[in-house]
C-alpha cells in the first residue's frame, strides 16, 4: 500500500517538538502530503532554547511549505500549560476547530541523560527534569489538543518514542521516559477509542538527527562517511523515514485497527511500502538480529 502524494490535503497537524530530528522529519513529510502543519518548540529565530542549537521552528515551517504544505511556526514551551492552551486556542480559531493529527515529539533530554551511572549515583534533580521535559510535556499537550479531535470524532495521536519493546534502554531516567511515552499512547487509545480517535506510539530505528550527524562530523549529503567510525551507522535512517510512517498512518482509513500499539518504522514500511528519502528501506530490527543480538540480547516482542 502506497500513500498518495497529497493524501493529507486539507488536514491540520500539530507537531510538538518539530524543531529538529524526528519532529522536523515528520512535519516536513506531513507537508509533502499536503497538510497544514503547526510546528512548535522553544528554538526560534527569536532565541535559542537551553539546548543552544541552531535549528529553529521557522526553518522547519519553511521546509513544510516548500514540500507542498503550509508550515506555521508557533514558539511554544510545552512544559507551560498556559502556552499550550494558547497554542491550541489559536489552532481552533484559525482552522475552524479542526485538528487531525497530533504528534508529541518533544524530547530535549540528551544533555540530561546520564549513561554512566545507575539510579542511586545519578543527580536526582537532573533525572526528574528529564521526566518533566520528556513526559509531562506530552501530557500537557494532549490535555489541551485532544478536545479538538474528540469534538470531530476523528484523528490520530502519535507519541514518538525510542524502541517499541520492554527492553531496558541503558539509563534509568531515559528508559523510564521512553517507556512512559508508550504507556501514554496506550492510555490515550483506551480513552479515545469511543470517540473514533486513534493513538499509537512510534519509534524510528537508528535516527540520523542533526545531533547524530554532528557527532559523526558529517552531513546528510555525506553521512555514509560516518560508517568508518561506526559500522552500524550504515543501517541508520533519515528523519523523513519516520515522517513517512506518520503520513501512512494518518492517511490510513483503517488506522483505528492499530490504536494502542507501539509501532516502528521497520515494521510499517513493510505494510505501507514507503521508503526513506534515498529510496532505501532501513530495517534496524533486522540489523539488530544479524549483528547486535549476541552482544546486547534480543530487542524483545513489541508492546
KASUL-V723719 format. One record per residue. N is the residue number from 1. RES is the residue in one small letter. OMEGA is omega in radians with two decimals (* if undefined). D_LAST is the distance of its C-alpha to the last C-alpha in Angstrom with 1 decimal. Layout:
N|RES|OMEGA|D_LAST / N|RES|OMEGA|D_LAST
This chain:
1|x|3.08|24.2 / 2|x|-3.07|25.7 / 3|x|3.09|26.0 / 4|x|-3.04|29.6 / 5|x|-3.13|31.0 / 6|x|-3.06|31.7 / 7|x|-3.08|28.9 / 8|x|3.08|28.4 / 9|x|-3.11|32.1 / 10|x|3.13|32.8 / 11|x|3.14|29.3 / 12|x|-3.11|28.9 / 13|x|2.98|26.1 / 14|x|3.06|25.5 / 15|x|3.12|23.9 / 16|x|-3.01|23.8 / 17|x|-3.08|24.1 / 18|x|-3.05|25.7 / 19|x|-3.02|28.2 / 20|x|3.02|26.9 / 21|x|-3.11|24.0 / 22|x|3.13|21.0 / 23|x|3.10|22.4 / 24|x|3.13|25.8 / 25|x|3.13|24.4 / 26|x|-3.12|22.6 / 27|x|-3.10|25.8 / 28|x|-3.14|28.0 / 29|x|3.01|26.2 / 30|x|3.07|26.1 / 31|x|3.13|29.8 / 32|x|3.10|30.3 / 33|x|3.02|29.0 / 34|x|-3.06|31.6 / 35|x|2.88|29.9 / 36|x|-2.99|31.5 / 37|x|2.98|29.3 / 38|x|-3.09|29.8 / 39|x|-3.06|29.0 / 40|x|3.13|28.8 / 41|x|-3.08|28.8 / 42|x|-3.10|31.3 / 43|x|-3.04|32.8 / 44|x|3.07|35.6 / 45|x|3.14|39.1 / 46|x|-3.13|40.3 / 47|x|-3.13|38.8 / 48|x|3.01|36.0 / 49|x|3.12|33.2 / 50|x|3.04|33.2 / 51|x|3.08|31.2 / 52|x|3.05|34.6 / 53|x|-3.00|33.4 / 54|x|-3.07|35.5 / 55|x|-3.14|33.0 / 56|x|3.08|33.5 / 57|x|3.11|32.2 / 58|x|3.10|35.5 / 59|x|3.11|34.9 / 60|x|-3.14|31.5 / 61|x|3.09|33.1 / 62|x|3.12|35.9 / 63|x|3.08|33.6 / 64|x|-3.13|31.9 / 65|x|3.13|35.4 / 66|x|-3.13|36.6 / 67|x|3.11|33.7 / 68|x|3.11|34.9 / 69|x|3.04|33.4 / 70|x|3.14|34.6 / 71|x|-3.13|33.3 / 72|x|-3.14|34.1 / 73|x|3.07|33.7 / 74|x|-3.14|33.5 / 75|x|-3.04|33.6 / 76|x|2.97|31.2 / 77|x|-3.02|30.0 / 78|x|3.00|26.7 / 79|x|-3.11|27.2 / 80|x|-3.08|30.3 / 81|x|-3.10|29.8 / 82|x|3.11|33.3 / 83|x|3.13|32.7 / 84|x|3.11|29.5 / 85|x|3.13|31.4 / 86|x|3.09|34.3 / 87|x|-3.10|32.0 / 88|x|3.07|30.6 / 89|x|3.13|34.1 / 90|x|3.11|35.3 / 91|x|-3.13|32.8 / 92|x|-3.11|33.7 / 93|x|-3.07|37.4 / 94|x|-3.04|37.3 / 95|x|3.09|35.0 / 96|x|3.08|36.3 / 97|x|-3.03|33.2 / 98|x|2.93|30.9 / 99|x|-3.06|27.4 / 100|x|-3.06|25.1 / 101|x|3.01|22.4 / 102|x|3.10|21.2 / 103|x|3.09|19.5 / 104|x|-3.08|18.7 / 105|x|3.12|19.2 / 106|x|3.12|21.4 / 107|x|3.12|21.0 / 108|x|-3.05|24.3 / 109|x|-3.08|23.0 / 110|x|-3.13|24.1 / 111|x|-3.13|27.4 / 112|x|-3.07|26.0 / 113|x|3.10|23.6 / 114|x|-3.11|25.2 / 115|x|-2.98|24.0 / 116|x|-2.95|26.8 / 117|x|3.03|26.7 / 118|x|-3.07|24.7 / 119|x|-3.00|24.3 / 120|x|3.08|27.7 / 121|x|-3.12|29.5 / 122|x|3.04|28.0 / 123|x|-3.02|29.8 / 124|x|-3.09|28.3 / 125|x|3.10|29.4 / 126|x|3.13|27.9 / 127|x|3.12|24.5 / 128|x|3.08|24.7 / 129|x|3.09|26.0 / 130|x|-3.14|23.0 / 131|x|3.11|20.8 / 132|x|-3.11|23.3 / 133|x|-2.97|23.3 / 134|x|-3.10|19.7 / 135|x|-3.11|18.2 / 136|x|3.12|21.4 / 137|x|3.12|22.4 / 138|x|3.14|19.4 / 139|x|-3.13|20.1 / 140|x|-3.10|23.8 / 141|x|3.12|23.4 / 142|x|-3.12|21.3 / 143|x|-3.08|23.8 / 144|x|-3.09|26.7 / 145|x|-3.03|25.3 / 146|x|3.13|23.5 / 147|x|3.11|26.8 / 148|x|3.13|28.0 / 149|x|-3.13|25.2 / 150|x|-3.13|25.5 / 151|x|-3.13|29.2 / 152|x|3.13|28.9 / 153|x|3.11|26.3 / 154|x|3.09|24.2 / 155|x|-3.13|22.1 / 156|x|3.02|18.9 / 157|x|3.09|17.2 / 158|x|3.06|15.3 / 159|x|-3.11|13.8 / 160|x|-3.07|14.3 / 161|x|3.08|12.4 / 162|x|-3.10|12.4 / 163|x|3.13|9.6 / 164|x|3.09|6.0 / 165|x|3.14|5.1 / 166|x|-3.11|6.7 / 167|x|3.10|9.9 / 168|x|-3.00|12.9 / 169|x|2.93|14.3 / 170|x|3.11|17.9 / 171|x|-2.96|19.4 / 172|x|-3.04|18.9 / 173|x|3.06|19.2 / 174|x|3.13|17.5 / 175|x|-3.13|14.4 / 176|x|3.14|14.7 / 177|x|-3.07|15.3 / 178|x|3.08|12.5 / 179|x|3.13|9.9 / 180|x|3.13|12.0 / 181|x|3.06|12.0 / 182|x|3.13|8.4 / 183|x|3.06|9.5 / 184|x|3.12|12.6 / 185|x|3.14|11.2 / 186|x|-3.10|9.7 / 187|x|3.12|13.1 / 188|x|3.14|15.1 / 189|x|-3.12|13.8 / 190|x|-3.09|14.9 / 191|x|-3.09|18.3 / 192|x|-3.05|18.9 / 193|x|3.13|18.3 / 194|x|-3.10|21.9 / 195|x|3.09|23.3 / 196|x|-3.14|22.0 / 197|x|-3.13|19.9 / 198|x|3.05|16.4 / 199|x|3.13|14.0 / 200|x|2.90|11.1 / 201|x|-3.09|9.8 / 202|x|3.12|11.2 / 203|x|2.91|11.9 / 204|x|2.97|15.1 / 205|x|3.11|15.9 / 206|x|-2.96|19.1 / 207|x|3.08|20.6 / 208|x|3.07|24.4 / 209|x|3.09|24.9 / 210|x|3.14|28.5 / 211|x|3.13|28.0 / 212|x|3.07|26.7 / 213|x|3.10|29.6 / 214|x|-3.13|31.9 / 215|x|-3.12|30.6 / 216|x|3.13|31.6 / 217|x|-3.11|34.8 / 218|x|3.02|34.2 / 219|x|3.09|33.7 / 220|x|-3.13|31.7 / 221|x|-3.11|34.8 / 222|x|-3.01|35.1 / 223|x|-3.10|31.6 / 224|x|3.06|32.0 / 225|x|3.12|34.6 / 226|x|-3.12|31.9 / 227|x|3.12|30.7 / 228|x|3.12|33.8 / 229|x|-3.13|32.3 / 230|x|-3.10|28.8 / 231|x|3.12|28.3 / 232|x|3.14|24.5 / 233|x|3.11|25.6 / 234|x|-3.10|26.7 / 235|x|3.13|23.1 / 236|x|-3.13|22.5 / 237|x|3.13|22.1 / 238|x|3.08|24.1 / 239|x|3.12|22.8 / 240|x|-3.12|24.1 / 241|x|3.06|21.3 / 242|x|3.14|18.7 / 243|x|3.14|21.3 / 244|x|3.04|21.7 / 245|x|3.12|18.1 / 246|x|3.12|18.5 / 247|x|-3.14|21.8 / 248|x|3.12|20.5 / 249|x|-3.09|18.0 / 250|x|-3.12|20.8 / 251|x|-3.08|23.3 / 252|x|3.14|21.3 / 253|x|3.14|23.0 / 254|x|-3.06|20.1 / 255|x|3.13|17.4 / 256|x|3.11|16.9 / 257|x|-3.12|15.2 / 258|x|-3.02|12.2 / 259|x|-3.14|12.3 / 260|x|-3.07|9.4 / 261|x|3.02|6.9 / 262|x|-3.00|5.8 / 263|x|-3.13|8.5 / 264|x|3.10|10.9 / 265|x|-3.06|14.7 / 266|x|3.03|14.8 / 267|x|-3.04|13.2 / 268|x|-3.13|15.0 / 269|x|3.12|18.3 / 270|x|-3.07|18.5 / 271|x|-3.06|18.1 / 272|x|3.06|20.3 / 273|x|3.14|22.7 / 274|x|3.12|23.0 / 275|x|2.98|24.3 / 276|x|-3.06|24.6 / 277|x|-3.12|27.9 / 278|x|3.13|29.7 / 279|x|3.13|28.7 / 280|x|3.08|26.4 / 281|x|3.14|22.8 / 282|x|3.14|21.0 / 283|x|-3.03|18.1 / 284|x|3.09|17.0 / 285|x|3.11|14.5 / 286|x|3.10|17.5 / 287|x|3.10|19.7 / 288|x|-3.14|17.6 / 289|x|-3.11|17.8 / 290|x|-2.91|21.5 / 291|x|-3.00|22.6 / 292|x|-3.00|20.4 / 293|x|-3.12|18.6 / 294|x|-3.11|21.8 / 295|x|-2.98|22.3 / 296|x|-3.10|18.8 / 297|x|-3.11|16.8 / 298|x|3.07|13.9 / 299|x|-3.12|11.1 / 300|x|-3.13|8.8 / 301|x|3.09|6.4 / 302|x|3.11|3.8 / 303|x|*|0.0
